[in-house]
Amino acid sequence: MIELLDGLPEGVIGFRAVGTVTAGDYREVLDPAMDAAIETTGKLDFVIVLGEEFDHYSLGAMVEDAKLIGRPLSLWDRAALVTDRDVLIGIAVAFGGLVPGQFKAFPLAHLDDAIAWAGEGAATPAT
């Protein structure tokens, strides 16, 4: 499942993956939050946490994740991945260069740094 993170700077949206993430989590949680952020700020600055309680993405979730790239390139600003799983960091860094905007990975112990970094982007008006 995907849970929304609370207490983030204005303009930043955040998510925590718990257990198995499904396509329904994208449709019911992630997509509506992203749509609301775009409507409010005109861009996407976000943090996603894949901690110890995260198990895996279902095939449907992977398909939904791939669809995110279909959003207009101008919307993507900053994305912070927070995890201690080296393989996930490696995959994200490899694909991070293929998506627009800025991408940065942080260890779980630096969640606050990830949020602050994403918040720096949110503090800058959309162009």
N, C-alpha and C positions, 0 to 999 in steps of 0.2 A: 504494500500500500504506500501511497504518498501522503505525507502529512505536511501541512503548512507550518513554517517557522513563524513564531511571534516575536515582537519587539525589534523588528528590523528598521533601519533608517528609512525615511520617507522615500518612496520610489524604488525600493529594493524588495524583491519577492524572494522567498526562500522555501525550500522543500527538504524533507528528510524521507529517505526511502527506508521502509521497514518491511522485512519479510520479502515476499514476492511482489514486484511491481507489475501491474497488468495494464492492458490497453484501457480498461475502464478507469483506472487511476488517472490516466492522461485526460480522458474525456470529462471526468467528474471533478478533478481537483486542479491539475496542472494547466490545462488549456483555459479554463475560466479565469484562473488567477493571472495568466499571461495576458489574456484579452483585457482584463481590468487594468493591468499595468500599462498596456499600450494605450488604452483609452485615456488614462490619467496623465501619463508622462510622455507618450509618443515613442517609447523605446523600452528595451528589456535589459535590466541589470538584475542578475539573480545569483543565488547561492544554492547549491544542492549538496546535501550531506549523505554520504554512503558509509555509514558506520558499521559497527559490529552486528547490529540488529538487521542489517540489509542482507538478503539472501541472493536474489537474482532478479533479472528482468525476464518476463515471459516473452515468447516470440511476438505476441501482439503488441507488447510494450515497446519492443525494439522497432517494430514497424511504425508505431506512433512517434517514437523518438526520431526516426528518419524523416518523418513528415515535417518536423519542426524546421528543418532546413528550407522548406518551401515558403516560410514566412518571409516577407520582404527583407532584403539584406540591410536596409537602412534602420530597421528596428533593433538589431542586435548591438548591444553596447558592451557590457561586461558579464562574464559568466565565471563563477568560482566553483570549482569542484573541491569538496572537503572529504578526504578519505585517507586511510592508512594502507589501503590495498594497492600495492605497487603495480599489479597487473592492470587495474582500472585506471591508475594515473597514466601508465604507458599508452593504453588505448586512447584515453581522452587527449593526451598531448599529441599523439599521432593524428587524430582526427580534428583536433583543435585548430590546426593550421588550414583546414578545409572550410571552416565556417567563418562568417564575418564577425567583426567585433573582437574584443580582447578576451582571452581565456587564461586562467591561471589555476593551478592545483595547489592545495594547501593540506597539510596533515591535520588530523582531527584536533590535535592540541592547539591549533592555530585558527579555530573557527572564528574567533573574534577578529582576527586579522583579515580573514576572507570576507567577513561582513563589512568591515571598514573599507576594504579595497573596492568591493562592489558599490558601496555607498559613495565613494569618490566619483564614480561614474554617474550615479543617480543625481548627484549634486550639480552636474553639468547639464544645462538645458539641451534638449534634443535639437538637432540641426535639420 
